[in-house]
């Protein structure tokens, strides 16, 4: 089933959809039963994170379309901004 990013953004005003973002870093690591993926994209200082059940082929250098929202994460008592990805597709 294909999800339409326009419908997702219309339903939830906190979501942002960006297209053809260039991935400069893609890290995958295990977290419990999930694989936590962290992406850094060109022109943005904030990491994009999402969880999946399996590993992906590396997205480094690829162009991706993402739907995401801003979220705060606390590490060692310090608060950091991150983007939580709800939909990602190769562009």
C-alpha positions as CSV (number, residue, x, y, z in Angstrom):
1,X,0.0,0.0,0.0
2,X,1.5,3.3,-1.1
3,X,1.1,6.3,1.3
4,X,0.5,9.7,-0.1
5,X,2.7,12.3,1.6
6,X,0.2,15.1,0.8
7,X,-2.5,13.2,2.6
8,X,-0.2,12.7,5.6
9,X,0.7,16.3,5.8
10,X,-2.9,17.5,5.4
11,X,-4.0,15.2,8.3
12,X,-1.2,16.3,10.6
13,X,0.0,19.9,10.4
14,X,3.2,19.1,12.4
15,X,4.5,16.9,9.5
16,X,6.9,18.3,6.9
17,X,7.6,16.6,3.5
18,X,10.9,17.2,1.7
19,X,11.9,15.8,-1.6
20,X,15.3,14.9,-3.2
21,X,17.3,15.5,0.0
22,X,20.9,14.2,-0.4
23,X,22.0,11.8,2.3
24,X,25.6,12.5,3.5
25,X,25.7,9.9,6.3
26,X,23.6,6.8,7.1
27,X,24.3,4.8,10.3
28,X,22.4,1.6,11.3
29,X,22.6,0.1,14.8
30,X,20.7,-2.4,16.8
31,X,18.3,-1.2,19.6
32,X,16.4,-4.1,21.2
33,X,14.6,-5.9,18.4
34,X,14.8,-2.9,16.0
35,X,17.4,-1.4,13.8
36,X,17.8,2.4,14.5
37,X,18.7,4.3,11.3
38,X,20.2,7.8,11.6
39,X,20.6,10.0,8.6
40,X,22.3,13.3,8.1
41,X,21.3,15.3,5.0
42,X,23.1,18.0,3.1
43,X,22.3,21.5,4.3
44,X,20.8,20.4,7.7
45,X,22.6,20.1,11.1
46,X,19.8,18.0,12.6
47,X,19.8,14.1,12.5
48,X,16.8,12.3,11.0
49,X,16.0,9.0,12.8
50,X,13.7,6.1,12.2
51,X,13.3,2.5,13.3
52,X,12.8,-0.6,11.1
53,X,12.9,-4.3,11.7
54,X,15.8,-4.9,9.2
55,X,18.9,-3.3,7.7
56,X,18.7,-1.2,4.6
57,X,21.1,-0.9,1.8
58,X,23.2,2.2,2.7
59,X,21.5,5.4,1.7
60,X,24.8,7.4,1.7
61,X,24.9,9.6,-1.4
62,X,21.3,8.8,-2.4
63,X,18.5,11.3,-2.9
64,X,15.4,10.6,-0.6
65,X,11.9,11.9,-0.1
66,X,11.0,12.1,3.6
67,X,8.0,13.0,5.7
68,X,9.0,13.9,9.2
69,X,8.4,16.0,12.3
70,X,10.6,17.8,14.9
71,X,11.2,16.1,18.3
72,X,13.4,16.7,21.3
73,X,15.7,14.0,22.6
74,X,17.4,14.2,26.0
75,X,20.9,12.7,26.3
76,X,22.9,13.0,29.6
77,X,20.5,15.8,30.7
78,X,21.0,17.9,27.6
79,X,18.1,18.4,25.1
80,X,18.8,17.9,21.4
81,X,16.6,18.5,18.4
82,X,16.1,15.6,16.0
83,X,13.7,14.8,13.2
84,X,11.5,11.7,13.5
85,X,10.9,10.1,10.1
86,X,7.5,8.6,9.4
87,X,7.9,7.9,5.7
88,X,11.1,7.6,3.5
89,X,11.5,6.7,-0.1
90,X,14.4,6.8,-2.5
91,X,14.0,9.8,-4.8
